[in-house]
């Protein structure tokens, strides 16, 4: 596995797992209960991983945090809206609903969620990507690859198990 593929994999899984934790905390804040309303059963929300990988595409603006924030706000807002619309139209499920929130569009995206995802873009750019670069310096590539193989197996297993239900 080449270094770029490994980096993409690590950023995807770190972001997906942090997104899961973020949503657990958010759900607890609003409902007083811990629950995951993701599509899969595992401790990950792939939409966060995909969003993080899209944010990597704007890395050329790394020296301009405001640009990173604005572009992250727009990119992830678009991703959230289109993902929500896809789930609604294809699977007839709504995993989130911002109806009644300030500046929401069809209840699929709102100002606050996009603002938080803009901040998430800063986290990806200035914390997660440097953390992944540090992982490359600390751990041998073979160990990282084996770890990713395990995560990939668990992730694919989760997708298969969810699809069969």
Secondary structure, DSSP 8 states (H G I E B T S, - for coil): --HHHHHHHHHHHHHHHHHHHHHHHHHHHHHSS-----SSSSS--HHHHHHHHHHHTTGGGTT-HHHHHHHHHHHHHHHHHHHHHHIIIII---S---TTSTT-BTTTB-HHHHHHHHHHHHHIIIIIHHHHHHHHHHS-HHHHHHHHHHHHHHHHHHHHHHHH-
